[in-house]
Amino acid sequence: MRAPTGSGRLLLDLGGIVIGAAMMAGLVHIVAILIVPLYASNDAFARLAELGPPNRTTLLAPASPSARITPYDDPAVAAAFCRYDLRNGPLRVTAPAARYEFSSVSFHTKHGGIFYALTDRAATQGQFNALLVTEEQLREITARESEDEPSQELRIVSPTDEGFVMMRSFSEEPSLYPEAQARVGALKCQSEAPGT
């Protein structure tokens, strides 16, 4: 096989440059997409922070084309949230689960990423009940417990000190929407003393 001559070599060099530039542009594009949420100033946490203080349940208005807090809201789903700050201690999250309709509780980081979610099928005796903690708080809690009687409560480790808990409940018919709204309105987020 002969080595490429002047014009053939030029085409190979040019082709290599074009492919390298395309790969570099693709890499820059992917990195930009991945870091945009970290620098977004009007993310979900910021929008929800304007609606209510930490550890207090706030009902979201029914979804409509003109009023939408989060993307892809469903008008048949009632929603409520509470922001949390674990620097003051763990957070006890309780809420009633629907008996027949779908309901869920999801735990979000400050940047909006979901790190844990529960549906009505995971509820115990018709209730969601979880303790939201940091890694350090979990170590402190487990250090005080007896090895003979391990705790049966659900403990969820948050990757960030701040974030929010979102509860959603589906209403099968428009007439059942107030019932779904009352259910999500019963979401409770209460700080617990670090030593309890």
VENNORBEL-V541335 format. One record per residue. N is the residue number from 1. RES is the residue in one small letter. SS is DSSP state (H for helix, E for strand, C for the rest). PSI is psi as a letter, one per 40 degrees, with the letter a starting at -180 (none if undefined). D_LAST is the distance of its C-alpha to the last C-alpha in Angstrom with 2 decimals. Layout:
n:N res:RES ss:SS psi:PSI d_last:D_LAST
n:N res:RES ss:SS psi:PSI d_last:D_LAST
This chain:
n:1 res:m ss:C psi:h d_last:78.63
n:2 res:r ss:C psi:i d_last:79.66
n:3 res:a ss:C psi:i d_last:77.34
n:4 res:p ss:C psi:i d_last:76.98
n:5 res:t ss:C psi:a d_last:79.49
n:6 res:g ss:H psi:d d_last:78.96
n:7 res:s ss:H psi:d d_last:78.14
n:8 res:g ss:H psi:d d_last:76.16
n:9 res:r ss:H psi:d d_last:74.09
n:10 res:l ss:H psi:d d_last:73.47
n:11 res:l ss:H psi:d d_last:72.19
n:12 res:l ss:H psi:d d_last:69.85
n:13 res:d ss:H psi:d d_last:68.51
n:14 res:l ss:H psi:d d_last:68.12
n:15 res:g ss:H psi:d d_last:66.36
n:16 res:g ss:H psi:d d_last:63.93
n:17 res:i ss:H psi:d d_last:63.19
n:18 res:v ss:H psi:d d_last:62.61
n:19 res:i ss:H psi:d d_last:60.28
n:20 res:g ss:H psi:d d_last:58.34
n:21 res:a ss:H psi:d d_last:58.04
n:22 res:a ss:H psi:d d_last:56.86
n:23 res:m ss:H psi:d d_last:54.18
n:24 res:m ss:H psi:d d_last:53.03
n:25 res:a ss:H psi:d d_last:52.94
n:26 res:g ss:H psi:d d_last:50.92
n:27 res:l ss:H psi:d d_last:48.39
n:28 res:v ss:H psi:d d_last:48.08
n:29 res:h ss:H psi:d d_last:47.66
n:30 res:i ss:H psi:d d_last:44.82
n:31 res:v ss:H psi:d d_last:42.97
n:32 res:a ss:H psi:d d_last:43.46
n:33 res:i ss:H psi:d d_last:42.04
n:34 res:l ss:H psi:d d_last:38.93
n:35 res:i ss:H psi:e d_last:38.18
n:36 res:v ss:H psi:d d_last:39.02
n:37 res:p ss:H psi:d d_last:35.54
n:38 res:l ss:H psi:d d_last:34.05
n:39 res:y ss:H psi:e d_last:36.44
n:40 res:a ss:C psi:h d_last:36.63
n:41 res:s ss:C psi:e d_last:35.89
n:42 res:n ss:C psi:f d_last:35.81
n:43 res:d ss:C psi:a d_last:33.53
n:44 res:a ss:H psi:d d_last:31.33
n:45 res:f ss:H psi:d d_last:28.33
n:46 res:a ss:H psi:d d_last:30.70
n:47 res:r ss:H psi:d d_last:32.30
n:48 res:l ss:H psi:d d_last:29.08
n:49 res:a ss:H psi:d d_last:27.75
n:50 res:e ss:C psi:d d_last:30.79
n:51 res:l ss:C psi:d d_last:29.89
n:52 res:g ss:C psi:i d_last:26.44
n:53 res:p ss:C psi:i d_last:23.58
n:54 res:p ss:E psi:i d_last:20.24
n:55 res:n ss:C psi:e d_last:17.71
n:56 res:r ss:C psi:h d_last:20.61
n:57 res:t ss:C psi:h d_last:22.63
n:58 res:t ss:E psi:h d_last:26.24
n:59 res:l ss:E psi:h d_last:29.04
n:60 res:l ss:C psi:i d_last:31.69
n:61 res:a ss:C psi:i d_last:35.29
n:62 res:p ss:C psi:i d_last:37.30
n:63 res:a ss:C psi:h d_last:38.90
n:64 res:s ss:C psi:i d_last:42.49
n:65 res:p ss:C psi:d d_last:44.95
n:66 res:s ss:C psi:d d_last:44.74
n:67 res:a ss:C psi:h d_last:40.98
n:68 res:r ss:C psi:h d_last:38.87
n:69 res:i ss:C psi:d d_last:35.55
n:70 res:t ss:C psi:i d_last:35.09
n:71 res:p ss:C psi:i d_last:37.99
n:72 res:y ss:C psi:f d_last:39.15
n:73 res:d ss:C psi:i d_last:37.51
n:74 res:d ss:C psi:h d_last:38.73
n:75 res:p ss:C psi:e d_last:39.91
n:76 res:a ss:C psi:e d_last:38.90
n:77 res:v ss:E psi:h d_last:35.21
n:78 res:a ss:E psi:i d_last:32.88
n:79 res:a ss:E psi:i d_last:30.08
n:80 res:a ss:E psi:i d_last:27.08
n:81 res:f ss:E psi:i d_last:24.60
n:82 res:c ss:E psi:h d_last:21.64
n:83 res:r ss:E psi:i d_last:21.28
n:84 res:y ss:E psi:i d_last:18.03
n:85 res:d ss:E psi:h d_last:17.14
n:86 res:l ss:H psi:e d_last:14.21
n:87 res:r ss:H psi:d d_last:14.94
n:88 res:n ss:H psi:e d_last:12.56
n:89 res:g ss:C psi:i d_last:9.51
n:90 res:p ss:C psi:i d_last:9.21
n:91 res:l ss:E psi:h d_last:11.25
n:92 res:r ss:E psi:h d_last:11.32
n:93 res:v ss:E psi:h d_last:15.07
n:94 res:t ss:E psi:i d_last:16.91
n:95 res:a ss:E psi:i d_last:20.66
n:96 res:p ss:E psi:i d_last:23.51
n:97 res:a ss:C psi:i d_last:25.84
n:98 res:a ss:C psi:i d_last:29.59
n:99 res:r ss:C psi:d d_last:31.43
n:100 res:y ss:C psi:d d_last:34.59
n:101 res:e ss:C psi:i d_last:34.40
n:102 res:f ss:C psi:h d_last:32.60
n:103 res:s ss:E psi:i d_last:29.22
n:104 res:s ss:E psi:i d_last:26.91
n:105 res:v ss:E psi:h d_last:23.79
n:106 res:s ss:E psi:i d_last:24.17
n:107 res:f ss:E psi:h d_last:22.00
n:108 res:h ss:E psi:i d_last:24.10
n:109 res:t ss:E psi:i d_last:24.05
n:110 res:k ss:C psi:d d_last:25.32
n:111 res:h ss:C psi:e d_last:28.74
n:112 res:g ss:C psi:e d_last:28.68
n:113 res:g ss:C psi:h d_last:28.49
n:114 res:i ss:E psi:h d_last:26.75
n:115 res:f ss:E psi:e d_last:24.41
n:116 res:y ss:E psi:i d_last:23.16
n:117 res:a ss:E psi:i d_last:24.53
n:118 res:l ss:E psi:i d_last:24.23
n:119 res:t ss:E psi:i d_last:27.07
n:120 res:d ss:H psi:d d_last:27.46
n:121 res:r ss:H psi:d d_last:28.39
n:122 res:a ss:H psi:e d_last:24.90
n:123 res:a ss:C psi:i d_last:23.38
n:124 res:t ss:E psi:h d_last:22.19
n:125 res:q ss:C psi:f d_last:23.84
n:126 res:g ss:C psi:e d_last:24.86
n:127 res:q ss:E psi:h d_last:21.45
n:128 res:f ss:E psi:h d_last:19.93
n:129 res:n ss:E psi:h d_last:16.18
n:130 res:a ss:E psi:i d_last:14.50
n:131 res:l ss:E psi:h d_last:11.52
n:132 res:l ss:E psi:h d_last:13.22
n:133 res:v ss:E psi:i d_last:12.26
n:134 res:t ss:C psi:i d_last:14.46
n:135 res:e ss:H psi:d d_last:15.74
n:136 res:e ss:H psi:d d_last:14.09
n:137 res:q ss:H psi:d d_last:10.52
n:138 res:l ss:H psi:d d_last:11.47
n:139 res:r ss:H psi:d d_last:12.87
n:140 res:e ss:H psi:d d_last:9.89
n:141 res:i ss:H psi:d d_last:7.84
n:142 res:t ss:H psi:d d_last:11.16
n:143 res:a ss:H psi:d d_last:11.99
n:144 res:r ss:H psi:e d_last:9.52
n:145 res:e ss:C psi:i d_last:10.87
n:146 res:s ss:C psi:h d_last:14.16
n:147 res:e ss:C psi:d d_last:17.16
n:148 res:d ss:C psi:d d_last:18.84
n:149 res:e ss:C psi:g d_last:16.47
n:150 res:p ss:C psi:i d_last:15.42
n:151 res:s ss:C psi:i d_last:13.18
n:152 res:q ss:C psi:e d_last:15.53
n:153 res:e ss:C psi:i d_last:13.62
n:154 res:l ss:E psi:h d_last:15.29
n:155 res:r ss:E psi:h d_last:13.73
n:156 res:i ss:E psi:h d_last:16.09
n:157 res:v ss:E psi:h d_last:16.58
n:158 res:s ss:C psi:h d_last:18.23
n:159 res:p ss:C psi:e d_last:21.14
n:160 res:t ss:C psi:i d_last:20.96
n:161 res:d ss:C psi:d d_last:18.57
n:162 res:e ss:E psi:i d_last:20.43
n:163 res:g ss:E psi:a d_last:21.92
n:164 res:f ss:E psi:i d_last:22.17
n:165 res:v ss:E psi:h d_last:21.56
n:166 res:m ss:E psi:h d_last:24.83
n:167 res:m ss:E psi:h d_last:25.53
n:168 res:r ss:E psi:i d_last:29.12
n:169 res:s ss:E psi:h d_last:30.92
n:170 res:f ss:E psi:h d_last:34.59
n:171 res:s ss:C psi:h d_last:37.07
n:172 res:e ss:C psi:d d_last:40.09
n:173 res:e ss:C psi:i d_last:42.34
n:174 res:p ss:H psi:d d_last:42.44
n:175 res:s ss:H psi:e d_last:42.14
n:176 res:l ss:H psi:e d_last:38.72
n:177 res:y ss:H psi:d d_last:37.31
n:178 res:p ss:H psi:d d_last:35.90
n:179 res:e ss:H psi:d d_last:33.96
n:180 res:a ss:H psi:d d_last:32.51
n:181 res:q ss:H psi:d d_last:31.73
n:182 res:a ss:H psi:d d_last:29.90
n:183 res:r ss:H psi:d d_last:27.83
n:184 res:v ss:H psi:d d_last:26.74
n:185 res:g ss:H psi:e d_last:26.26
n:186 res:a ss:C psi:e d_last:23.52
n:187 res:l ss:C psi:h d_last:21.31
n:188 res:k ss:E psi:h d_last:17.94
n:189 res:c ss:E psi:h d_last:15.82
n:190 res:q ss:E psi:h d_last:12.82
n:191 res:s ss:E psi:i d_last:10.58
n:192 res:e ss:C psi:i d_last:6.84
n:193 res:a ss:C psi:i d_last:5.58
n:194 res:p ss:C psi:d d_last:5.77
n:195 res:g ss:C psi:e d_last:3.82
n:196 res:t ss:C psi:none d_last:0.00
